[in-house]
Amino acid sequence: MPDSRRQPPVPPDENPWRAAGLVTAIGAELAVCVGLGWWIGAVMDRDNGTSYWYLVGLVVGLVAGVGSAIALIRKYAGERRK
């Protein structure tokens, strides 16, 4: 009887596509949050005649993006522990 050349299935927590999806989601969330924060700050600068709100928007967007990334990682890690 010939040996089967089929590989055993990859456990869900070691699936490379899940890891790639997580990294992509983190990058996209961070980019959207920072970009949205900058845009809102730039609009506020334009409307108020100031030149610092874009920087405030960048920082707030970065903090929101990092918080969102941490929540996403915790969700992913929590699913792996089950």
C-alpha positions as CSV (number, residue, x, y, z in Angstrom):
1,M,0.0,0.0,0.0
2,P,1.6,3.4,-1.0
3,D,2.1,6.1,1.5
4,S,-0.3,9.0,1.2
5,R,1.5,12.2,0.2
6,R,-1.3,14.3,1.7
7,Q,-0.1,16.7,4.4
8,P,-2.0,16.8,7.6
9,P,-4.4,19.8,8.0
10,V,-3.0,22.9,9.5
11,P,-4.6,23.7,12.9
12,P,-6.6,26.9,12.8
13,D,-4.3,28.8,15.1
14,E,-1.3,28.1,12.8
15,N,-3.0,29.1,9.6
16,P,-0.7,31.5,7.7
17,W,-3.6,33.1,6.0
18,R,-5.2,34.1,9.3
19,A,-1.9,35.7,10.3
20,A,-1.6,37.6,7.0
21,G,-5.2,38.8,7.4
22,L,-4.5,40.0,10.9
23,V,-1.4,42.0,9.8
24,T,-3.4,43.4,6.8
25,A,-6.3,44.4,9.1
26,I,-4.0,46.1,11.6
27,G,-2.2,48.1,8.8
28,A,-5.4,49.1,7.2
29,E,-7.0,50.2,10.5
30,L,-3.9,52.2,11.5
31,A,-3.7,53.9,8.1
32,V,-7.4,54.8,8.1
33,C,-7.4,56.1,11.7
34,V,-4.3,58.3,11.1
35,G,-5.5,59.5,7.8
36,L,-9.0,60.4,9.1
37,G,-7.5,62.2,12.1
38,W,-5.2,64.2,9.8
39,W,-8.1,65.0,7.5
40,I,-10.4,66.2,10.3
41,G,-7.6,68.3,11.7
42,A,-6.8,69.8,8.3
43,V,-10.5,70.7,7.9
44,M,-10.5,72.3,11.3
45,D,-7.4,74.3,10.5
46,R,-8.9,75.5,7.2
47,D,-12.2,76.5,8.9
48,N,-10.6,78.2,11.9
49,G,-7.5,79.7,10.3
50,T,-5.1,77.8,12.6
51,S,-2.2,75.6,11.8
52,Y,-2.0,73.1,14.6
53,W,-5.2,71.0,14.5
54,Y,-3.8,68.7,11.8
55,L,-1.1,67.6,14.3
56,V,-3.7,67.1,17.0
57,G,-5.7,65.0,14.6
58,L,-2.7,62.9,13.7
59,V,-1.9,62.2,17.3
60,V,-5.6,61.4,18.1
61,G,-5.8,59.2,15.0
62,L,-2.6,57.4,16.0
63,V,-3.8,56.7,19.5
64,A,-7.2,55.5,18.2
65,G,-5.4,53.3,15.6
66,V,-3.1,51.7,18.2
67,G,-6.1,51.1,20.5
68,S,-8.0,49.5,17.7
69,A,-5.0,47.3,16.8
70,I,-4.6,46.2,20.4
71,A,-8.3,45.3,20.5
72,L,-8.0,43.3,17.3
73,I,-4.9,41.4,18.5
74,R,-6.7,40.6,21.8
75,K,-9.7,39.3,19.9
76,Y,-7.4,37.2,17.7
77,A,-5.5,35.8,20.6
78,G,-8.7,35.1,22.6
79,E,-10.0,33.0,19.7
80,R,-6.8,31.0,19.6
81,R,-7.0,30.2,23.3
82,K,-10.4,28.5,23.1
